[in-house]
Amino acid sequence: MSWSRLVDPFAVPWVLPAAAAPNRRTVLRCGAGLLAMSAWGHATSATAGTDASSVLPPMAPVPGGVARLSLGPSATRPTAFVAGSDGNPVPLLVLGDVIEWTALVGIPLAAAPGEATLDVRFDDGKPQTLRYTVRPKRYAEQHLKVAPKTVDLSPTDLVRFERERAHQQQVMAVFSEPLPDLNRLRMRVPTPGRRSSSFGLRRVFNGQARSPHSGMDIAAPTGTPVVAPLPGRVIDTGDYFFNGQTVWLDHGGGLLSMVCHLSAIRVKLGDVLDAGEPLGAVGATGRVTGPHLHWGVMLNRAMVDPALFLAA
C-alpha cells in the first residue's frame, strides 16, 4: 500500500515558488514552443496508413482517461489547447499527417462529466472550438479505519510536502518536442509483477475521503529492475516524502511518466533512454508499507490511467 494516495500531490492546484526548492536538482526546463511538424517526421511515417489502435491509446473520454479527437486535414500541424486547473491554456499532444491530425487529451480525475471544449488553430490563425463529451466513470472505493497519526501530517512533514509539491509542479509543466525515435505511444510495463492497486481507487480513512490513486501499483520484490516504458528524457530525480526515490521521464508533447518508491536510481538528469532501458530498481522508499512500484502517466498535466497505454 502506498501512503502517497492519502494526500495525492497530483490532484490539487499548486502555486509555484519564486525559487526552486532547496536541496533538489533543478528540473530541466524544456522549450515551451509547440511541436514542430518536422519533429514528427519519424512518427508520421510510422503512423500514416497504420491502424490507430496499434499506435495510440484507446478512446476513453472519462475522468482519468484519454480523448482521441480528429482535427481533420491540414497542410501543416495545427495547435490545440485545453484549459488547465488555473484556467490558463495547456497545449496538447497533436500528431498525424496532412491527411488527418489527431489531438490526444488527458482528462483529469477531477473532471466533471459533461461537455468539454478544445481550442484549435490552423494555418489561417482563426480559432475553432471542438466539443466533446466526458462520460462519467465510477472507480472503486475502499473504507478503512486507521490510527490518526498515520493519516495526518505533522507540521514539519507538511512543510516538506508543500515544498516538494511546488517543485514537482514545475516538472509537470514540461512540454517539449517529441524525441526523434518516438513512433508509437503504446508503453511497456516498467517492471514485472502483480498489479496490487489500480488507477482511480479512492480510499476513505476514518470517514475522510482522500484523493483517488493517481497511478498503477505493481507489487515486486526490492531490487527488481525498473525500465523506461517509452523512449524518454530524464527531467527529474529526487527523494520525496510520499513518493520516495522517484524518476520523471519526458516522452515529448506533454506526455510524461513517473516511477516511485525506488530502492535505487541508476540515471541522472538529462539522460535519454530507449524503451526498456533500466533506470532504477523497485523499493519501499517514501510513505509505503512494503516494496512495490508506483507508476504514473501524465498527459497535458493530467494524471491518466497507465493501463490505457499498455500494448494490447
C-alpha positions, 0 to 999 in steps of 0.5 A: 500500500502506498501512503502517497494516495492519502494526500495525492500531490497530483490532484490539487492546484499548486502555486509555484515558488519564486525559487526552486526548492532547496536541496533538489536538482533543478528540473530541466526546463524544456522549450515551451514552443509547440511541436514542430511538424518536422519533429514528427517526421519519424512518427508520421511515417510510422503512423500514416496508413497504420491502424490507430489502435496499434499506435495510440491509446484507446478512446476513453473520454472519462475522468482519468482517461484519454480523448482521441479527437480528429482535427481533420486535414491540414497542410501543416500541424495545427495547435490545440489547447485545453484549459488547465486547473488555473484556467490558463491554456495547456497545449496538447499532444497533436500528431498525424499527417496532412491527411488527418491530425489527431489531438490526444487529451488527458482528462483529469480525475477531477473532471466533471462529466459533461461537455468539454471544449478544445481550442484549435488553430490552423494555418489561417490563425482563426480559432475553432472550438471542438466539443466533446463529451466526458462520460462519467466513470465510477472507480472503486472505493475502499473504507478503512479505519486507521490510527490518526497519526498515520493519516495526518501530517505533522507540521514539519512533514507538511512543510516538506510536502508543500515544498516538494509539491511546488517543485514537482509542479514545475516538472509537470509543466514540461512540454517539449518536442517529441524525441526523434525515435518516438513512433508509437505511444503504446508503453511497456510495463516498467517492471514485472509483477502483480498489479496490487492497486489500480488507477482511480481507487479512492480510499476513505480513512476514518470517514475522510475521503482522500484523493483517488490513486493517481497511478498503477501499483505493481507489487515486486520484490526490492531490487527488481529492475525498473525500465523506461516504458517509452523512449524518454528524457530524464527531467527529474530525480529526487527523494520525496516524502510520499513518493520516495526515490522517484524518476520523471521521464519526458516522452515529448508533447506533454506526455510524461511518466513517473516511477516511485518508491525506488530502492535505487536510481541508476540515471541522472538528469538529462539522460535519454533512454530507449524503451526498456532501458533500466533506470532504477530498481523497485523499493519501499522508499517514501510513505509505503508499507512494503516494496512495490512500484508506483507508476504514473502517466501524465498527459497535458498535466493530467494524471491518466490511467497507465493501463490505457497505454499498455500494448494490447 
